[in-house]
């Protein structure tokens, strides 16, 4: 796939998968979701209330190494 048909997909570490839009997503249950946005953030953590689209719920996760450090310092 090259030229005008190509879509850029960017995997964000610890974040969503960014897809150049417009897109049509089909989830594992067969439901189709569409977006005509320029770039679509697809949820990779499955925590999103807007799944399959990202709502930044992945940012609310507390890192274990930080939580353990806090417990040790008390």
MARFI-731849 format. One line per field, with one value per atom (N, C-alpha, C, O): residue number from 1; residue in three letters; chain; atom name; x, y, z. Coordinates in steps of 0.1 Angstrom, whole numbers. Last residue first. Example, Ala and Ser with C-alpha at 12.3 -4.5 7.8 and 13.67 -1.06 7.14 Angstrom:
<pts>
nr	c(2,2,2,2,1,1,1,1)
rest	c(SER,SER,SER,SER,ALA,ALA,ALA,ALA)
kette	c(A,A,A,A,A,A,A,A)
atom	c(N,CA,C,O,N,CA,C,O)
u	c(128,137,129,134,132,123,132,142)
v	c(-22,-11,0,11,-57,-45,-33,-33)
w	c(71,71,79,80,78,78,78,85)
</pts>
This chain:
<pts>
nr	c(74,74,74,74,73,73,73,73,72,72,72,72,71,71,71,71,70,70,70,70,69,69,69,69,68,68,68,68,67,67,67,67,66,66,66,66,65,65,65,65,64,64,64,64,63,63,63,63,62,62,62,62,61,61,61,61,60,60,60,60,59,59,59,59,58,58,58,58,57,57,57,57,56,56,56,56,55,55,55,55,54,54,54,54,53,53,53,53,52,52,52,52,51,51,51,51,50,50,50,50,49,49,49,49,48,48,48,48,47,47,47,47,46,46,46,46,45,45,45,45,44,44,44,44,43,43,43,43,42,42,42,42,41,41,41,41,40,40,40,40,39,39,39,39,38,38,38,38,37,37,37,37,36,36,36,36,35,35,35,35,34,34,34,34,33,33,33,33,32,32,32,32,31,31,31,31,30,30,30,30,29,29,29,29,28,28,28,28,27,27,27,27,26,26,26,26,25,25,25,25,24,24,24,24,23,23,23,23,22,22,22,22,21,21,21,21,20,20,20,20,19,19,19,19,18,18,18,18,17,17,17,17,16,16,16,16,15,15,15,15,14,14,14,14,13,13,13,13,12,12,12,12,11,11,11,11,10,10,10,10,9,9,9,9,8,8,8,8,7,7,7,7,6,6,6,6,5,5,5,5,4,4,4,4,3,3,3,3,2,2,2,2,1,1,1,1)
rest	c(UNK,UNK,UNK,UNK,UNK,UNK,UNK,UNK,UNK,UNK,UNK,UNK,UNK,UNK,UNK,UNK,UNK,UNK,UNK,UNK,UNK,UNK,UNK,UNK,UNK,UNK,UNK,UNK,UNK,UNK,UNK,UNK,UNK,UNK,UNK,UNK,UNK,UNK,UNK,UNK,UNK,UNK,UNK,UNK,UNK,UNK,UNK,UNK,UNK,UNK,UNK,UNK,UNK,UNK,UNK,UNK,UNK,UNK,UNK,UNK,UNK,UNK,UNK,UNK,UNK,UNK,UNK,UNK,UNK,UNK,UNK,UNK,UNK,UNK,UNK,UNK,UNK,UNK,UNK,UNK,UNK,UNK,UNK,UNK,UNK,UNK,UNK,UNK,UNK,UNK,UNK,UNK,UNK,UNK,UNK,UNK,UNK,UNK,UNK,UNK,UNK,UNK,UNK,UNK,UNK,UNK,UNK,UNK,UNK,UNK,UNK,UNK,UNK,UNK,UNK,UNK,UNK,UNK,UNK,UNK,UNK,UNK,UNK,UNK,UNK,UNK,UNK,UNK,UNK,UNK,UNK,UNK,UNK,UNK,UNK,UNK,UNK,UNK,UNK,UNK,UNK,UNK,UNK,UNK,UNK,UNK,UNK,UNK,UNK,UNK,UNK,UNK,UNK,UNK,UNK,UNK,UNK,UNK,UNK,UNK,UNK,UNK,UNK,UNK,UNK,UNK,UNK,UNK,UNK,UNK,UNK,UNK,UNK,UNK,UNK,UNK,UNK,UNK,UNK,UNK,UNK,UNK,UNK,UNK,UNK,UNK,UNK,UNK,UNK,UNK,UNK,UNK,UNK,UNK,UNK,UNK,UNK,UNK,UNK,UNK,UNK,UNK,UNK,UNK,UNK,UNK,UNK,UNK,UNK,UNK,UNK,UNK,UNK,UNK,UNK,UNK,UNK,UNK,UNK,UNK,UNK,UNK,UNK,UNK,UNK,UNK,UNK,UNK,UNK,UNK,UNK,UNK,UNK,UNK,UNK,UNK,UNK,UNK,UNK,UNK,UNK,UNK,UNK,UNK,UNK,UNK,UNK,UNK,UNK,UNK,UNK,UNK,UNK,UNK,UNK,UNK,UNK,UNK,UNK,UNK,UNK,UNK,UNK,UNK,UNK,UNK,UNK,UNK,UNK,UNK,UNK,UNK,UNK,UNK,UNK,UNK,UNK,UNK,UNK,UNK,UNK,UNK,UNK,UNK,UNK,UNK,UNK,UNK,UNK,UNK,UNK,UNK,UNK,UNK,UNK,UNK)
kette	c(A,A,A,A,A,A,A,A,A,A,A,A,A,A,A,A,A,A,A,A,A,A,A,A,A,A,A,A,A,A,A,A,A,A,A,A,A,A,A,A,A,A,A,A,A,A,A,A,A,A,A,A,A,A,A,A,A,A,A,A,A,A,A,A,A,A,A,A,A,A,A,A,A,A,A,A,A,A,A,A,A,A,A,A,A,A,A,A,A,A,A,A,A,A,A,A,A,A,A,A,A,A,A,A,A,A,A,A,A,A,A,A,A,A,A,A,A,A,A,A,A,A,A,A,A,A,A,A,A,A,A,A,A,A,A,A,A,A,A,A,A,A,A,A,A,A,A,A,A,A,A,A,A,A,A,A,A,A,A,A,A,A,A,A,A,A,A,A,A,A,A,A,A,A,A,A,A,A,A,A,A,A,A,A,A,A,A,A,A,A,A,A,A,A,A,A,A,A,A,A,A,A,A,A,A,A,A,A,A,A,A,A,A,A,A,A,A,A,A,A,A,A,A,A,A,A,A,A,A,A,A,A,A,A,A,A,A,A,A,A,A,A,A,A,A,A,A,A,A,A,A,A,A,A,A,A,A,A,A,A,A,A,A,A,A,A,A,A,A,A,A,A,A,A,A,A,A,A,A,A,A,A,A,A,A,A,A,A,A,A,A,A,A,A,A,A)
atom	c(N,CA,C,O,N,CA,C,O,N,CA,C,O,N,CA,C,O,N,CA,C,O,N,CA,C,O,N,CA,C,O,N,CA,C,O,N,CA,C,O,N,CA,C,O,N,CA,C,O,N,CA,C,O,N,CA,C,O,N,CA,C,O,N,CA,C,O,N,CA,C,O,N,CA,C,O,N,CA,C,O,N,CA,C,O,N,CA,C,O,N,CA,C,O,N,CA,C,O,N,CA,C,O,N,CA,C,O,N,CA,C,O,N,CA,C,O,N,CA,C,O,N,CA,C,O,N,CA,C,O,N,CA,C,O,N,CA,C,O,N,CA,C,O,N,CA,C,O,N,CA,C,O,N,CA,C,O,N,CA,C,O,N,CA,C,O,N,CA,C,O,N,CA,C,O,N,CA,C,O,N,CA,C,O,N,CA,C,O,N,CA,C,O,N,CA,C,O,N,CA,C,O,N,CA,C,O,N,CA,C,O,N,CA,C,O,N,CA,C,O,N,CA,C,O,N,CA,C,O,N,CA,C,O,N,CA,C,O,N,CA,C,O,N,CA,C,O,N,CA,C,O,N,CA,C,O,N,CA,C,O,N,CA,C,O,N,CA,C,O,N,CA,C,O,N,CA,C,O,N,CA,C,O,N,CA,C,O,N,CA,C,O,N,CA,C,O,N,CA,C,O,N,CA,C,O,N,CA,C,O,N,CA,C,O,N,CA,C,O,N,CA,C,O,N,CA,C,O,N,CA,C,O)
u	c(76,67,71,65,90,95,86,90,78,90,94,101,56,53,66,65,69,61,59,60,79,88,81,87,55,64,74,76,47,39,47,45,68,65,57,60,65,77,76,83,38,41,54,55,21,33,36,36,-13,-2,9,7,-33,-26,-14,-6,-42,-46,-39,-41,-35,-27,-30,-22,-54,-41,-33,-24,-75,-76,-63,-60,-78,-66,-67,-60,-96,-100,-90,-93,-95,-88,-95,-98,-120,-113,-107,-113,-137,-123,-114,-103,-141,-135,-143,-155,-147,-151,-145,-144,-135,-150,-155,-167,-106,-113,-128,-133,-90,-96,-106,-113,-76,-89,-96,-106,-52,-52,-65,-66,-54,-46,-47,-42,-76,-73,-65,-69,-67,-73,-68,-55,-72,-64,-72,-83,-69,-78,-69,-60,-68,-60,-69,-75,-90,-77,-68,-62,-122,-112,-99,-96,-143,-138,-127,-123,-149,-145,-139,-131,-169,-163,-159,-165,-172,-171,-164,-154,-190,-182,-183,-194,-188,-194,-185,-172,-177,-182,-188,-193,-162,-176,-184,-196,-138,-138,-153,-155,-146,-141,-143,-150,-135,-144,-138,-127,-133,-128,-139,-150,-125,-136,-130,-121,-113,-111,-125,-134,-97,-108,-106,-99,-68,-82,-85,-76,-40,-45,-59,-61,-39,-42,-46,-55,-21,-26,-27,-18,-28,-23,-29,-42,-20,-29,-21,-9,6,-5,-13,-13,31,22,10,5,42,46,37,36,21,26,30,21,24,22,29,41,8,19,16,5,2,-2,10,21,-9,2,-4,-14,-20,-24,-12,-6,-22,-15,-20,-23,-34,-41,-35,-41,-17,-29,-36,-43,13,6,-6,-6,8,16,7,-4,8,0,9,17)
v	c(57,61,54,57,47,60,64,74,25,23,36,35,36,27,26,25,49,57,49,54,27,37,45,48,16,8,18,16,35,32,25,27,34,47,44,49,8,12,25,26,9,1,5,5,38,30,22,28,40,43,33,21,52,41,45,53,73,73,61,60,70,80,79,83,55,48,58,53,71,64,57,55,86,88,82,86,75,87,90,98,60,63,76,85,38,50,54,51,16,14,26,26,30,20,17,16,50,53,42,44,44,44,46,44,24,36,34,23,3,9,21,26,-10,-14,-8,-13,-1,-7,-12,-19,11,-2,-8,-20,29,25,11,2,51,38,33,32,82,75,62,63,95,88,81,73,125,114,108,115,137,137,126,118,119,128,126,116,103,111,121,130,70,84,91,85,42,51,64,69,9,22,30,26,-21,-12,2,7,-52,-39,-30,-30,-77,-74,-60,-57,-81,-85,-82,-84,-69,-84,-89,-100,-41,-47,-62,-67,-23,-34,-41,-46,11,0,-10,-7,32,24,12,5,66,52,45,52,94,87,72,66,93,91,95,100,76,87,84,73,65,61,74,80,56,67,63,58,38,36,47,48,52,46,43,46,41,50,43,31,30,32,41,48,44,36,40,51,45,53,45,38,37,31,40,42,49,52,46,49,46,41,43,38,61,60,56,61,45,51,50,39,48,44,52,64,58,47,44,38,76,81,70,74,56,68,72,71,21,33,44,42,-12,0,12,14)
w	c(542,554,567,577,521,527,539,546,511,518,526,536,497,509,517,529,476,486,498,509,462,468,479,489,453,463,470,482,435,447,457,469,416,424,436,447,406,412,420,430,395,407,414,426,386,384,396,407,383,391,389,389,356,362,371,366,342,356,363,376,315,323,338,346,304,307,316,322,298,310,314,326,274,283,296,306,258,266,276,286,225,238,244,238,213,212,225,236,214,211,210,207,246,238,226,227,264,250,240,228,286,287,273,271,285,280,282,279,290,302,298,306,270,272,285,290,260,274,278,288,236,236,250,251,216,230,229,222,191,194,207,209,181,191,195,200,148,158,167,163,130,137,147,155,118,111,117,109,120,125,118,112,115,104,108,101,126,129,117,109,136,125,131,141,144,149,138,133,145,137,142,146,162,161,153,155,166,153,151,140,189,189,176,175,183,183,184,181,161,174,173,164,135,138,150,150,124,133,136,138,100,104,112,107,98,100,103,107,79,87,88,80,101,98,84,76,113,105,100,94,146,132,124,129,174,166,152,146,202,188,180,179,235,224,211,210,258,254,242,241,262,273,270,279,232,244,256,259,205,215,227,233,172,185,195,195,144,153,167,172,110,124,133,129,81,91,104,108,52,64,74,75,16,28,40,39,-6,1,14,23,-18,-12,-3,6,-14,-20,-11,1,-10,-11,-15,-20,0,0,0,9)
</pts>
